[in-house]
């Protein structure tokens, strides 16, 4: 059997590649009917994700444990899967004020593959090993291999190499019994079924990947103390809209008047989490920073420390 024939035989076994005869004449339907059909297809994705929530939660707890000790979260995939990882990673610094090196997205073929296909890159396990070697992956890190088919060599190679370095591994695919899930410590297989366009895994599979990565990164950041309730208290205020949002977050968290919020943000250099602690804990900016450092960045724990610290060592925020 030739290499092409062998690959075709593999694809024939994948749910994500299955042909749907009932949609063979979809191109002849009115536009609104096509839109309704696609929308109905998309509506099935959340249920497929829900079926994997126990596996996702277990992976998140393991990821958060390592990141709390200084580990990194690294996504690795090719094509659409790789782009989903890069997208999720790139949103973490502005949303959670993480260092760009803390959550990393690797796509087969490098950054240029985000906008243009790099032929052959996804077929190389060696390329994945090279990319992870450059990051100096270690035991505290987590590698999430992403592949709709679950057979992409780049994603599998990333997981296999990461395990040789003692890193935690997660395999996210959209087919059951995938090689990717089997290679990882935590397998997440979100079975969304055949696509509306045969084999176009940028559709339901891509949507499923986006939802799962949202779950992984968001809940991990919650576990790391990057939120207070459902408020993004670690967000980075890098433009006027975000500075306005920062003030709104402090207001929602504290109920304080504008003058007190402005004073708190001034004394903390614009740090939202610190400003909330200044208002609710009745401490000054430097003390807020010390308490948060002692609490590993968890606001609730820092607030408890502030409220149990003897009053003479605490100071209200300077209104000026």
N, C-alpha and C positions, 0 to 999 in steps of 0.2 A: 504494500500500500504506500502510495506517495505521501509526502508531508501534507500536501493540499487535501488529499482524500481523507487522511487521518483527521485533520482539523475539521473538515466538513462533517465527518462522522461524529466528532465531539459536539459540534454546534447543534446537530440534529437531536441530541439528547437534552438540550437545555430548554427549560421552560421559557426563558427570556427570548429565545430565538424561534419559538414555535410560530407556524403559519396559521392564520385564522381565516378559513374559507368564507365565513359569514361576512367578512369585511372586504372581500375581493373586489367589490364594486363600489367601495366607499367614495371613490373619486367622481362617481356619477350622481352623488347626493347633493341636495342644496347645501349651501354653506352653513346655514343654521343647523341643519341636521348633523353635519359633520362636527360642528362645535358642541352640540348636545351629546354626541357619542363620545367625544374626547373628554368632556366634563364628567360624564358618567364613569368613564374609565378611571379618571383621576380620583374620583370619590371613593374608590375601593382601596386606595393606598394606605390611609390611616389605619384601617383594620388590619392590614398586613403588618404594619409596624407594631400595632398593639400586641399582636401575637408574640412578638419578640421582646417585649418590655422586661421580663425577668432577666433575660440574657444581657440586655442593655444596662439594666441597673447594676448587675454584678460587675460588668466591665467598668462602669463609671466609678463604683466604690474602689476598685483596684487602681484605677487611673488617679483618682483624687489622693489616695494614700501615698502614691509615689510623687505626685506633683507637690504635695505638702512638704516633702523632703528635698525639694529642689529639682525634681525630674521634669522632663519635657513631654509634650504630646505632639507626635509627628504623624501626619496623614500621608499615605503613599498610594498613588493610583495613576492610571493612564486615561487619556481622553476625558470624557465627561466625568468619570469617577475622580480623576486627578483634579479636575477643575473644581469640583465640589469641595474637595479637601482644602485646596488653596483658598477658596472663597471663605470657608468657615474659619480657617486660621487667620486670614487677613482681617476678619471682623473682631477678633478677640482684643487687640490692643485698644481700639477706640471704645469698645463696649465695657471692657473689664480692666483697662489700664494695665494689661500684661505687657511684659517685654516681648518684642517681636520674635525673640529666640525661644520663648516658652511654648508657643504653639506654632508649629511649622507645617506648611503644606508642600509636599514634593509631588511633582508631576513628571511622568516619564518624558524625557526629552528636554527638560529644563523649562525656565520661564517662557521661552518663545512658544512652547507647546500650548500655552494658555489660549492663544489666538490662532495658531496654525498647527495642523497635524504634523508631528515628527514621525515619519514612517519608520517602523521597525523598533521604535523605542520601547513599546509596550511588551515586546517579545523577549526582552533581555533581563534575566535575573541578575546578571553581572552588573548591569547599570544601576539597579536598585542597591546592590551591595556597595557600589562606589559612592552613591549619593548618601547612604547612611554612614559610610566610613568617614566622609567629609564632615559629618555632624558629630563624629566621635560618640556614637550611641553607647549608652551604658545601662547598668541594672536599674536605675531609677527612672529610665525613660519608658514611654509607651509608644509603640508603632501600631497604627491602625491601617491595615491594608484594605483598599476599597476596590471592588470589581463587581460589576453587575453579573457577569457570567460566573465569577468565582474561579476562573481558570487563568486569568491574565498573569503571565510570567512575572511582570514587573512587581505586581502587588504580592504575589506569592513569594517572590525572591526577597522582597523587603521584610516580610514576616519571618521567613526562614533565617535570614541573616541576623535579624534583630534577636532572635532566640539564641543564637550562638554568642551574643554579647550579654546575655542575661536579662534583656529588656522584656517588659510585658508586651504581649501581642494580642491584637484584636483583628479578626477577619470579617469584613462586612461584604456580603454578597446578596444576590437576589435569586439564588437557586439552592435547592436543598442538596445535601450531600456534596457540597463544593469542596474542591481541593484547598481553597483559601481558608475556609472555616476549619477544616481538618488540621491545617498547619499552625493555627493560632491557639493561644491559651483560651481565648473567648471567641466563639463563633457566633455571628449574628447573621441569620439568613432570612431576609425579608422577601417572601415569595409573592411578587405582585402579578405574576402570570404573564402571558404573551402580550406584546405591545400592539398598539393599534396599527403602527407601521412595523412590519416584521423586522425584528432585530434592532429597532431604533431605541436603544436603552437610555437615551437622553430624555425619554418620556416618563413612564411610571417608575422605572428603576431609578432614574435620576432624581425624581421627586422623593422617592423613598430614602435614597442616600442623603438628600438634603435634610429630611426630617430626622433621621437617625443622628446625623452629625450635629444638628441643633440640640438634640437631647444630650449627646455626649458632652459637648463643650459647655452648654448652659448649666447643666446640673453639676458638672465638675466644678465650675466656677462658683456656684452656690455653696458647694461643700467646702470650697477654699475660703469662704468668707467674703466673696466679691460682691455680695448683695446684702441688703438689709430688708427682710421681707421680700417684696417683689420690686424693690428699688435698686437701680444701678449705681450704688454709692461709690464704686471704684471707676466710674467712667472718666474719660479724659476730656477736659474742656478745651478743645483745640480751635474752636471758632465761635462766633457770636451765638449761633443757635444752641450749641452745646453749653456755652456759659449760661444762657438763659435756662436751659434744662437743669443745669447744676443747681441753680437757685431754687427751681421748682422742686427738685428732689429733696433739698434740705428743708424746704417748707413742708412738704408732704410727710417727711420723717419726724419733724419736730413740732409743727404747728406754730413756729415762732414768727414774730412780725418781721417785715422786710429789713428794718434797721438792724435787728439782732442777727439776721442771716448774713447781711453784708459784713458786719463786724466779724462774725465767725469765719467767713470765707477769707477775709483779709488776714486774720491772724494765723490762718492755716495755709496761706499761699494758694488758695483756691481749691484745696483738696476737699472733696465732698464728704468723704467718710470722716475725716478729721473734724470738719466743721459740724457735722451732726453730733459727734462726741463732745465737742466744745459746748454746744447748746444743751444737749440732754444730760451731760455729765457735770456741767458747771466747772470745767477745767480750762486752762489756757491752751494755746496752740502747741507749744513744745511738750506740755504734759500729755496732750492728746496723742501726739506722735509716739511718745514713750509708752503709753498704755497700749496703743495698737501694736507696737513692736513686741511688747511682752505677751500680747494675745495672738500673735502670729497673724495679725490682720483681721481678726474676727471682731466686728463691732460690738456684738452682743456681749462677748466676753470682756472686751475693753470697757464697755459701759458698766458692767457689773463691778469691775475693779475701781472705776471712778467713783461709783456710788458707795463703795465700802472703804474708800480711802479716808482717813481722818480729815475733817474739814479744814484745819489750819494749813494743810499742804495743797489745798485746792483753791483755785481762783476763778471767778467769773470772767467771761470774755470782756476785753476792753472795748467799750462802745465806740471809741475813737479809732 
